[in-house]
Amino acid sequence: MDQELAQLSATVGEACLQRRLLIATAESCTGGWAAQVITHTAGSSAWFERGFVTYTNAAKTDMLGVRLETLTQYGAVSEQTAAEMAAGALKNSNALISLAITGIAGPAGGSPDKPVGIVCFAWCVHNGTPLTERQQFHGDREVIRRKAVIHALNGLVTLANSVP
């Protein structure tokens, strides 16, 4: 793991450990990369509870409770789906804070309204309302996925630091 991701792992750990927050991740296009970064730091079992890799719509529905209506109306790559993924990660774990990532990393799969590089995020605190965001990243598949992981984990740190 490179220096930037290793430092981000430590920062996530510090923020969550100080507030006794357990993390759950719900990932699609990043395939578990955010969970891998979080668990890079030794002792991460003190702040990481579990990760869900839900690449297909069926997995999002079965494992996280994403509603079929949401997937049909908004698509798998949407802030609405990301919000339900983040809420579902909390509902199906013992975590107190979650993140969700769903997007189109390419090189194919994009459309005019959702081009390659579109990634939707959600972050949620137990019993809270998910915060969502949509970003457009540029680069090849690896670059887009890496930027998504970094963005998601920075958002998690921001949310964790807002918890008293």
LUMGU-272354 format. One line per field, with one value per residue (C-alpha): y, z, x; residue in one letter. Coordinates in Angstrom, 1 decimal. Layout:
BEGIN
py: Y|...
pz: Z|...
px: X|...
residu: a|...
END
This chain:
BEGIN
py: 0.0|3.4|6.2|8.2|5.3|4.1|7.6|7.7|4.3|5.6|8.8|6.8|4.6|7.6|9.4|6.3|5.0|8.3|8.2|4.4|4.1|0.8|1.1|-0.9|-0.4|-1.1|-1.1|-1.8|-0.4|-0.4|-4.1|-3.9|-1.5|0.9|-2.0|-3.0|0.5|0.7|-2.6|-1.8|-0.3|-2.9|-3.0|-2.1|-4.6|-1.9|0.3|-1.9|-4.2|-5.5|-4.8|-5.7|-6.0|-5.8|-5.7|-6.8|-5.4|-8.7|-8.4|-4.9|-6.0|-9.3|-8.1|-4.4|-4.2|-1.7|-1.5|-2.8|0.3|2.5|0.4|0.6|4.3|5.7|2.9|1.2|4.3|6.9|8.9|7.2|3.7|4.8|6.1|2.8|0.9|3.0|2.5|-1.2|-1.6|-0.2|-2.2|-5.5|-5.0|-3.8|-0.7|2.8|4.6|3.5|4.5|3.4|3.6|2.8|4.0|3.4|2.8|1.8|1.5|0.6|0.9|4.6|6.5|10.2|10.9|8.6|8.6|6.5|8.1|8.9|7.7|8.1|8.1|7.9|8.2|7.5|7.4|5.0|6.3|9.2|10.3|9.3|12.1|11.6|13.0|12.5|13.0|12.8|11.3|11.1|8.6|4.9|2.2|2.0|5.8|6.2|3.5|4.9|8.4|7.0|5.2|8.3|10.5|8.0|7.6|11.4|11.8|9.1|11.0|14.2|12.5|10.7|13.9|15.5|12.8|13.9
pz: 0.0|-0.9|1.6|0.8|1.4|4.4|6.0|5.2|6.8|10.0|9.9|9.6|12.5|14.7|14.0|14.7|17.6|19.5|19.2|19.6|16.2|14.3|10.5|7.9|4.2|1.3|-2.0|-5.6|-8.2|-5.7|-4.9|-1.3|-1.8|0.9|3.4|2.4|3.0|6.4|7.6|6.5|9.9|12.6|15.2|12.8|14.4|17.0|14.4|11.4|11.8|8.3|4.6|2.0|-1.6|-3.6|-7.2|-8.6|-8.1|-6.6|-4.0|-3.2|-2.6|-0.8|1.5|2.1|1.5|-1.4|-2.7|-6.2|-6.8|-6.1|-8.5|-11.2|-10.8|-10.2|-11.2|-9.3|-9.8|-8.0|-4.8|-3.8|-4.1|-2.3|0.6|0.9|0.7|3.6|5.7|4.9|5.9|9.3|9.6|8.8|11.1|14.5|13.1|14.1|10.9|7.3|3.8|0.5|-3.0|-6.3|-9.7|-13.2|-13.3|-17.0|-19.4|-20.7|-19.1|-19.3|-20.8|-21.7|-18.3|-16.4|-18.1|-17.1|-13.9|-12.2|-8.6|-6.0|-2.3|1.0|4.6|7.5|11.3|13.2|13.4|11.1|7.6|5.0|3.4|-0.3|-3.0|-6.7|-8.2|-11.7|-11.8|-14.8|-15.7|-16.4|-14.3|-11.6|-11.3|-11.0|-8.3|-6.3|-6.4|-5.2|-2.3|-1.2|-1.5|0.4|3.2|3.5|3.8|6.5|8.5|8.2|9.4|12.2|13.4|13.6|16.0|19.7
px: 0.0|1.4|2.1|-1.1|-3.4|-1.5|-1.8|-5.5|-6.0|-4.3|-6.4|-9.7|-8.6|-7.8|-11.0|-13.2|-11.2|-11.4|-15.2|-15.6|-17.2|-17.3|-17.3|-19.3|-18.6|-20.9|-19.0|-19.8|-17.4|-14.5|-14.8|-13.8|-10.8|-12.1|-12.3|-8.8|-7.4|-9.2|-7.9|-4.3|-3.6|-2.8|-5.5|-8.2|-10.6|-11.1|-12.9|-13.8|-16.8|-17.5|-17.6|-20.2|-19.1|-22.4|-21.5|-24.8|-28.3|-29.3|-26.5|-27.5|-31.1|-30.3|-27.4|-28.3|-32.0|-31.8|-35.3|-36.0|-38.1|-35.0|-32.9|-35.6|-36.3|-32.8|-30.4|-27.6|-25.4|-27.4|-27.3|-30.6|-29.1|-25.9|-28.0|-29.9|-26.6|-25.2|-28.3|-28.4|-24.8|-25.7|-28.9|-27.1|-24.1|-23.1|-21.4|-22.2|-21.0|-21.0|-20.0|-21.3|-19.7|-21.4|-20.3|-19.1|-15.3|-15.2|-13.8|-17.3|-20.8|-21.3|-24.2|-24.8|-26.4|-24.1|-20.7|-17.7|-16.2|-19.5|-19.4|-22.1|-21.3|-23.2|-22.1|-24.4|-24.3|-26.5|-30.0|-29.1|-30.0|-27.5|-25.4|-25.0|-22.8|-22.1|-18.7|-17.2|-13.7|-11.4|-8.8|-8.6|-10.5|-7.8|-7.5|-11.3|-11.5|-8.6|-10.1|-13.4|-11.8|-9.9|-13.0|-15.1|-12.6|-12.1|-15.9|-15.9|-13.3|-15.2|-18.4|-16.6|-15.1|-18.5|-19.8|-19.5
residu: m|d|q|e|l|a|q|l|s|a|t|v|g|e|a|c|l|q|r|r|l|l|i|a|t|a|e|s|c|t|g|g|w|a|a|q|v|i|t|h|t|a|g|s|s|a|w|f|e|r|g|f|v|t|y|t|n|a|a|k|t|d|m|l|g|v|r|l|e|t|l|t|q|y|g|a|v|s|e|q|t|a|a|e|m|a|a|g|a|l|k|n|s|n|a|l|i|s|l|a|i|t|g|i|a|g|p|a|g|g|s|p|d|k|p|v|g|i|v|c|f|a|w|c|v|h|n|g|t|p|l|t|e|r|q|q|f|h|g|d|r|e|v|i|r|r|k|a|v|i|h|a|l|n|g|l|v|t|l|a|n|s|v|p
END
